[in-house]
Amino acid sequence: MAWTKTKACTLAVALMLATAALMAACSISYTFTGTNINYDIIKSIQLDKIANRAPYGWAPMEAIMNNKLQDKYANSTRLKIVKRNGDLQLSGEITAYDQFNKAVSADGYSSQVQLKLTVNIRYKNTKMNQQWEKQFSATTQYDARQSLAAVQEDLVTEMINDITDQIFNATVADW
């Protein structure tokens, strides 16, 4: 009986070691950036400065937009960001930054204000001979009892994050 227990224990230990070795050797790694880029062909991206051409605007918008775009492509792709002659080329401008009364309270005053940010983007894929020009927009709202100055940075950052995702999806994500 003792010999059977020893043989069973040895077999169980051997099986566990074999399973552990198999699991270590067969690891699967998933990463999801959502890109659809052939890195054998497309190696670089040129991100020209997105200028603020909106008639009404907030000065830091331009810098936030440019930084978010660079961060998005740097963190979500293996593309090298270059100053000129990129395989992919992005340029454009902020064309509108507007606020509208969205809702009116019973006393006749605005209760909700909507902000809208619009960016015009020109895209060129020099390797695939593709190009387009599109407008991307995002909206958000805030309580009219708050001043725009108090909420502007958070709201503009939120809209720019949304627009950056839209641009990224339109250019390299195939969504």
C-alpha positions as a Markdown table, in Angstrom:
| # | Residue | x | y | z |
|---|---|---|---|---|
| 1 | Met | 0.0 | 0.0 | 0.0 |
| 2 | Ala | 2.9 | 2.4 | 0.9 |
| 3 | Trp | 4.4 | 1.8 | -2.5 |
| 4 | Thr | 1.1 | 2.8 | -4.3 |
| 5 | Lys | 0.8 | 6.0 | -2.3 |
| 6 | Thr | 4.4 | 7.0 | -3.1 |
| 7 | Lys | 3.8 | 6.2 | -6.8 |
| 8 | Ala | 0.6 | 8.2 | -6.7 |
| 9 | Cys | 2.3 | 11.2 | -5.0 |
| 10 | Thr | 5.2 | 11.1 | -7.4 |
| 11 | Leu | 2.8 | 11.0 | -10.4 |
| 12 | Ala | 0.7 | 13.9 | -8.9 |
| 13 | Val | 3.8 | 16.0 | -8.4 |
| 14 | Ala | 5.1 | 15.2 | -11.9 |
| 15 | Leu | 1.7 | 16.1 | -13.4 |
| 16 | Met | 1.6 | 19.5 | -11.5 |
| 17 | Leu | 5.2 | 20.3 | -12.6 |
| 18 | Ala | 4.3 | 19.4 | -16.2 |
| 19 | Thr | 1.2 | 21.5 | -16.1 |
| 20 | Ala | 3.1 | 24.5 | -14.6 |
| 21 | Ala | 5.8 | 24.2 | -17.2 |
| 22 | Leu | 3.2 | 24.0 | -20.0 |
| 23 | Met | 1.4 | 27.1 | -18.7 |
| 24 | Ala | 4.6 | 29.1 | -18.4 |
| 25 | Ala | 5.7 | 28.1 | -21.9 |
| 26 | Cys | 2.3 | 28.9 | -23.5 |
| 27 | Ser | 1.5 | 32.3 | -22.2 |
| 28 | Ile | -0.8 | 34.4 | -24.3 |
| 29 | Ser | -0.5 | 38.2 | -24.3 |
| 30 | Tyr | -3.3 | 40.5 | -25.4 |
| 31 | Thr | -2.8 | 44.2 | -26.1 |
| 32 | Phe | -5.6 | 46.3 | -27.4 |
| 33 | Thr | -4.8 | 49.7 | -28.9 |
| 34 | Gly | -7.4 | 49.4 | -31.6 |
| 35 | Thr | -5.0 | 50.2 | -34.4 |
| 36 | Asn | -5.0 | 48.8 | -37.9 |
| 37 | Ile | -1.5 | 49.8 | -39.0 |
| 38 | Asn | 0.9 | 47.7 | -41.1 |
| 39 | Tyr | 4.1 | 48.7 | -39.4 |
| 40 | Asp | 6.2 | 47.2 | -42.3 |
| 41 | Ile | 4.9 | 50.0 | -44.5 |
| 42 | Ile | 3.8 | 52.8 | -42.1 |
| 43 | Lys | 6.6 | 53.8 | -39.8 |
| 44 | Ser | 6.1 | 57.5 | -39.0 |
| 45 | Ile | 3.5 | 60.2 | -38.4 |
| 46 | Gln | 3.8 | 63.9 | -38.9 |
| 47 | Leu | 1.6 | 65.9 | -36.5 |
| 48 | Asp | 1.6 | 69.5 | -37.5 |
| 49 | Lys | 0.5 | 72.1 | -34.9 |
| 50 | Ile | -3.2 | 72.4 | -34.6 |
| 51 | Ala | -3.7 | 76.2 | -34.5 |
| 52 | Asn | -6.6 | 77.9 | -32.7 |
| 53 | Arg | -8.5 | 79.7 | -35.4 |
| 54 | Ala | -11.8 | 79.9 | -33.6 |
| 55 | Pro | -13.3 | 83.4 | -33.4 |
| 56 | Tyr | -13.9 | 82.9 | -29.7 |
| 57 | Gly | -11.5 | 80.8 | -27.8 |
| 58 | Trp | -9.6 | 79.9 | -24.7 |
| 59 | Ala | -5.8 | 80.3 | -25.0 |
| 60 | Pro | -4.7 | 77.0 | -23.5 |
| 61 | Met | -6.9 | 75.0 | -25.9 |
| 62 | Glu | -4.3 | 74.9 | -28.6 |
| 63 | Ala | -1.6 | 73.5 | -26.4 |
| 64 | Ile | -3.9 | 70.9 | -24.8 |
| 65 | Met | -5.1 | 69.7 | -28.2 |
| 66 | Asn | -1.5 | 69.3 | -29.6 |
| 67 | Asn | -0.3 | 67.6 | -26.5 |
| 68 | Lys | -3.2 | 65.1 | -26.4 |
| 69 | Leu | -2.8 | 64.2 | -30.1 |
| 70 | Gln | 0.9 | 63.6 | -29.6 |
| 71 | Asp | 0.3 | 61.5 | -26.5 |
| 72 | Lys | -2.4 | 59.5 | -28.2 |
| 73 | Tyr | -0.2 | 58.4 | -31.1 |
| 74 | Ala | 2.9 | 58.0 | -29.0 |
| 75 | Asn | 1.1 | 55.8 | -26.4 |
| 76 | Ser | -1.2 | 53.8 | -28.7 |
| 77 | Thr | 1.0 | 53.1 | -31.7 |
| 78 | Arg | 4.6 | 52.3 | -32.6 |
| 79 | Leu | 4.8 | 55.1 | -35.0 |
| 80 | Lys | 7.7 | 57.5 | -34.8 |
| 81 | Ile | 6.6 | 61.1 | -34.5 |
| 82 | Val | 8.5 | 63.3 | -37.0 |
| 83 | Lys | 8.5 | 67.0 | -38.0 |
| 84 | Arg | 8.2 | 66.4 | -41.7 |
| 85 | Asn | 7.8 | 63.8 | -44.4 |
| 86 | Gly | 5.8 | 61.4 | -42.2 |
| 87 | Asp | 4.2 | 58.4 | -43.8 |
| 88 | Leu | 1.0 | 59.6 | -42.2 |
| 89 | Gln | 0.4 | 63.4 | -42.0 |
| 90 | Leu | -2.1 | 65.3 | -39.8 |
| 91 | Ser | -2.7 | 69.0 | -39.9 |
| 92 | Gly | -5.6 | 71.2 | -39.1 |
| 93 | Glu | -7.1 | 73.9 | -36.9 |
| 94 | Ile | -9.6 | 74.5 | -34.2 |
| 95 | Thr | -12.4 | 76.2 | -36.1 |
| 96 | Ala | -15.1 | 76.8 | -33.5 |
| 97 | Tyr | -15.5 | 77.1 | -29.7 |
| 98 | Asp | -19.1 | 78.1 | -28.9 |
| 99 | Gln | -21.5 | 78.1 | -26.0 |
| 100 | Phe | -25.2 | 78.0 | -26.3 |
| 101 | Asn | -28.1 | 78.1 | -23.8 |
| 102 | Lys | -29.4 | 74.6 | -23.7 |
| 103 | Ala | -32.2 | 74.9 | -21.1 |
| 104 | Val | -34.2 | 77.7 | -19.6 |
| 105 | Ser | -35.4 | 77.5 | -16.0 |
| 106 | Ala | -38.9 | 78.6 | -14.8 |
| 107 | Asp | -37.6 | 82.1 | -14.0 |
| 108 | Gly | -36.6 | 82.6 | -17.7 |
| 109 | Tyr | -32.9 | 82.4 | -17.2 |
| 110 | Ser | -30.6 | 79.8 | -18.6 |
| 111 | Ser | -30.1 | 76.7 | -16.5 |
| 112 | Gln | -27.8 | 74.7 | -18.7 |
| 113 | Val | -25.1 | 75.9 | -21.1 |
| 114 | Gln | -23.7 | 73.7 | -23.8 |
| 115 | Leu | -20.1 | 74.1 | -25.1 |
| 116 | Lys | -19.1 | 72.8 | -28.5 |
| 117 | Leu | -15.6 | 72.4 | -29.9 |
| 118 | Thr | -15.0 | 71.8 | -33.6 |
| 119 | Val | -11.6 | 70.8 | -35.1 |
| 120 | Asn | -10.9 | 70.6 | -38.9 |
| 121 | Ile | -8.4 | 67.9 | -39.7 |
| 122 | Arg | -6.5 | 67.1 | -42.9 |
| 123 | Tyr | -5.1 | 63.6 | -43.2 |
| 124 | Lys | -2.7 | 62.1 | -45.7 |
| 125 | Asn | -1.3 | 58.6 | -46.0 |
| 126 | Thr | 1.6 | 59.0 | -48.3 |
| 127 | Lys | 2.2 | 55.2 | -48.6 |
| 128 | Met | -1.4 | 54.3 | -49.6 |
| 129 | Asn | -2.1 | 57.5 | -51.5 |
| 130 | Gln | -5.1 | 58.3 | -49.3 |
| 131 | Gln | -6.2 | 61.7 | -48.1 |
| 132 | Trp | -9.3 | 63.4 | -46.6 |
| 133 | Glu | -10.4 | 66.4 | -44.7 |
| 134 | Lys | -13.0 | 66.1 | -42.0 |
| 135 | Gln | -14.5 | 68.1 | -39.1 |
| 136 | Phe | -14.7 | 66.5 | -35.6 |
| 137 | Ser | -16.8 | 67.9 | -32.9 |
| 138 | Ala | -17.5 | 67.3 | -29.2 |
| 139 | Thr | -20.1 | 68.9 | -26.9 |
| 140 | Thr | -20.5 | 69.1 | -23.1 |
| 141 | Gln | -22.7 | 71.0 | -20.8 |
| 142 | Tyr | -22.5 | 72.7 | -17.4 |
| 143 | Asp | -24.8 | 74.3 | -15.0 |
| 144 | Ala | -25.4 | 78.0 | -15.8 |
| 145 | Arg | -25.0 | 78.9 | -12.1 |
| 146 | Gln | -21.3 | 78.2 | -12.5 |
| 147 | Ser | -19.0 | 80.6 | -14.3 |
| 148 | Leu | -17.4 | 79.3 | -17.5 |
| 149 | Ala | -14.0 | 80.2 | -16.0 |
| 150 | Ala | -14.6 | 77.8 | -13.1 |
| 151 | Val | -15.3 | 74.8 | -15.3 |
| 152 | Gln | -13.6 | 75.6 | -18.6 |
| 153 | Glu | -10.4 | 73.6 | -18.1 |
| 154 | Asp | -12.1 | 70.4 | -17.2 |
| 155 | Leu | -14.8 | 70.7 | -19.9 |
| 156 | Val | -12.3 | 71.6 | -22.7 |
| 157 | Thr | -10.0 | 68.7 | -21.7 |
| 158 | Glu | -13.0 | 66.4 | -21.8 |
| 159 | Met | -14.0 | 67.6 | -25.3 |
| 160 | Ile | -10.4 | 67.4 | -26.6 |
| 161 | Asn | -10.1 | 63.8 | -25.3 |
| 162 | Asp | -13.3 | 62.9 | -27.2 |
| 163 | Ile | -12.1 | 64.6 | -30.4 |
| 164 | Thr | -8.6 | 63.1 | -30.1 |
| 165 | Asp | -10.2 | 59.6 | -29.9 |
| 166 | Gln | -12.4 | 60.4 | -32.9 |
| 167 | Ile | -9.3 | 61.5 | -34.9 |
| 168 | Phe | -7.3 | 58.5 | -33.9 |
| 169 | Asn | -10.1 | 56.1 | -34.8 |
| 170 | Ala | -10.6 | 57.8 | -38.2 |
| 171 | Thr | -6.9 | 57.7 | -39.1 |
| 172 | Val | -5.4 | 54.4 | -37.7 |
| 173 | Ala | -8.1 | 52.5 | -35.9 |
| 174 | Asp | -10.4 | 51.4 | -38.7 |
| 175 | Trp | -13.5 | 51.8 | -36.5 |
